[in-house]
Amino acid sequence: MTRRILYGLAILATLFGLWGIYDRIAFGHQHAAYGSYVVWGLWVALYLFFTGLAAGTFVFATLDYLFRVPLFARTGRLSLFLSLITLGAGLLHIWLDLGRPERIWKAYLQPNFNSVMNQIVWGYTIFGLIIVIMLGMSFQPQRYERWLKVLSAIGLFLALFLSGGVGALLGVQAARPFWHTGLFPVQFPFFSLASGAALLLLVYGLFDRAANEHRRALLRTLAILTLVLQGIKLYFLWADFSQSVYGGMPMNVAAVNEVMFGRYWWAFWILQIFLGSIIPIAILLWPHLSTEPPWAALAGFLVLLGFAAARANIVFPALSVPELPQLIGAFHSSRLQFHYFPSLMEWAVSIGISGLTGLIFLIAYDRLPLRPEHVRGA
């Protein structure tokens, strides 16, 4: 029954997304809510979210293929598949955000490797190819054992580099002091690992049918990792906000106030802190609940919800603070506003991409040998 509901929701979301993608192709950015001041919106936030998931789940694949951790034996193939589809979802978000997406070829044929963005384009391309090759090799692990180790090591480096690189892409913008701090890029690899652990909690809690002690041990280990990484995430949040407030730089203080007490207060306090942190921490602290599949899946879902909100709280508030206060009243236009909330078209595209990603996962999980019990030992 649960599987049918999920299939139905995924199909409806995908159909809704087709309208959004048609609108984006037919009318460009005309119906988007961002403009000349707030230039990044929902799609950039979800690009950060999904690519973080891709990097995090790949790291867990290396626990099988590179580090040979017994508890994660035979889980690498599923982690690789999750990494591949979430990477596709993230890159599709950022591709649609581009003003001229058909010019992506310039990043390959006319590269500027001094650009952090160009480095990330090439990095994600190589990373995606590694995932695809490893996924193919995973169906013959005995034959390609050595290559799986080598590619896992290269992919692990790229996963960490790209996670930090996304933070650097924002952090190098000195005009936005809310991002321009030394700790900012360092946070993103931890965020990726935490979201990857939460996704695996959701998948193994909701879909794994092998009700045995190994599953319980795997869920408990993922729960402990998620708890530790949640604590690190909250520490980084406190460090960032406290430095900004005590430092007293007006743009930083204004951005923090916008997150905590401004138009986005509900996304911070309700989605990110209460639903995305406090409730899952309470669930995962209780050993009995954390090994019960429905509760583990719920905790994983809530952590992912919190991380999605956290990405939006990184992007929107920083752009909602004008570099010059006089800009607020100097010009008047729908494209010259500092208030941003995603339009219906933007929501449709993101819901559609998320629904398609979920639909691909459901079909593959039912029809391909991805589950640990289907994987032959290496």
Disulfide bonds with the S-S distance in Angstrom:
none
